Amino acid sequence: MSKQGFIIDKALAEQFTRYMDKYLELYRFLAEKTGEHIQKSVKKPVIVEIGTGPGLLSFELHMLIPEAQVIGLDPSLHMLSIAENKLIGCKHCYFVKSSVENMPLKNRSADIVVSRFGLSSWKNPKKGFSEIFRVLKPGGRIVLEVLNTDFPNWKLLLTKIHMMVKGAGKNVIKYHVDSYRMAFSIKQVEEFLNETSFNIIKKEGERKDWKFLVIATKT
Ligand SMILES: C[S@@+](CC[C@H](N)C(=O)[O-])C[C@H]1O[C@@H](n2cnc3c(N)ncnc32)[C@H](O)[C@@H]1O
């Protein structure tokens, strides 16, 4: 594991999906948050999910806002294949192999961009944020849920034990713990957003919580 990227093989993609399938309420929560930040005047919003993984959030977004076009991006073909199967019935959901640093999307084409727990893996966060800024329409928003680097180690140990008890398997536990090693703080994420000229409108989560949420607008 390095900042060059985690290796997500087929087994890890499947084990990750099996484990996260037990926590769909986390995805419903984020889908609802995302829905709240889409302008009401937009009838068929374009939602881009970065680092979609097995598509669990894209699925919840599709269920919540069936008229939306959902574009899930991920560099892992193993993850994308699971996502595609999950949303096979959605005619306006697309899954594309792509990293955040170089998205095959037009300027000002997205109403909202959402990303859950992917930031730790981005090779070049500054480039990623400027790409998100490029593809968002003016007034469009970014909804970011991020693993918190300030989460205390002793609590991470308890999380590991919890994951073991819940049958996550050692690959998924390692993936999760490694993600924390490369995670960011609320302050660092604020800095990335400010440097990219985003206007932060909402932050949720305390300094030492396991995760936090930041929402910002492209003005
Ligand atoms: C911890 S998983 C989270 C998956 C999904 N968001 C979820 O919450 O279920 C992180 C995902 O980010 C993807 N990823 C890794 N590097 C990336 C990059 N540079 N740009 C976009 N996504 C990336 C991985 O392939 C992986 O699917």
PDBQT file of the ligand as one rigid body, heavy atoms in Angstrom, charges set to zero:
ROOT
HETATM    1  C1  LIG A 301     -12.944   3.018   0.752  1.00  0.00    +0.000 C 
HETATM    2  S1  LIG A 301     -13.504   2.778  -0.900  1.00  0.00    +0.000 S 
HETATM    3  C2  LIG A 301     -15.081   3.573  -0.774  1.00  0.00    +0.000 C 
HETATM    4  C3  LIG A 301     -16.039   3.129  -1.816  1.00  0.00    +0.000 C 
HETATM    5  C4  LIG A 301     -17.427   3.799  -1.741  1.00  0.00    +0.000 C 
HETATM    6  N1  LIG A 301     -17.321   5.228  -1.830  1.00  0.00    +0.000 N 
HETATM    7  C5  LIG A 301     -18.121   3.410  -0.457  1.00  0.00    +0.000 C 
HETATM    8  O1  LIG A 301     -18.162   4.213   0.458  1.00  0.00    +0.000 OA
HETATM    9  O2  LIG A 301     -18.628   2.278  -0.420  1.00  0.00    +0.000 OA
HETATM   10  C6  LIG A 301     -12.575   3.960  -1.842  1.00  0.00    +0.000 C 
HETATM   11  C7  LIG A 301     -12.804   3.895  -3.338  1.00  0.00    +0.000 C 
HETATM   12  O3  LIG A 301     -12.035   4.945  -3.957  1.00  0.00    +0.000 OA
HETATM   13  C8  LIG A 301     -11.497   4.451  -5.170  1.00  0.00    +0.000 C 
HETATM   14  N2  LIG A 301     -10.324   5.251  -5.568  1.00  0.00    +0.000 N 
HETATM   15  C9  LIG A 301      -9.008   4.957  -5.357  1.00  0.00    +0.000 A 
HETATM   16  N3  LIG A 301      -8.224   5.896  -5.891  1.00  0.00    +0.000 NA
HETATM   17  C10 LIG A 301      -9.051   6.818  -6.456  1.00  0.00    +0.000 A 
HETATM   18  C11 LIG A 301      -8.828   8.010  -7.210  1.00  0.00    +0.000 A 
HETATM   19  N4  LIG A 301      -7.599   8.470  -7.442  1.00  0.00    +0.000 N 
HETATM   20  N5  LIG A 301      -9.908   8.673  -7.684  1.00  0.00    +0.000 NA
HETATM   21  C12 LIG A 301     -11.153   8.220  -7.446  1.00  0.00    +0.000 A 
HETATM   22  N6  LIG A 301     -11.423   7.091  -6.742  1.00  0.00    +0.000 NA
HETATM   23  C13 LIG A 301     -10.390   6.404  -6.251  1.00  0.00    +0.000 A 
HETATM   24  C14 LIG A 301     -11.179   2.997  -4.868  1.00  0.00    +0.000 C 
HETATM   25  O4  LIG A 301     -11.055   2.212  -6.035  1.00  0.00    +0.000 OA
HETATM   26  C15 LIG A 301     -12.355   2.599  -3.978  1.00  0.00    +0.000 C 
HETATM   27  O5  LIG A 301     -13.391   2.031  -4.731  1.00  0.00    +0.000 OA
ENDROOT
TORSDOF 0
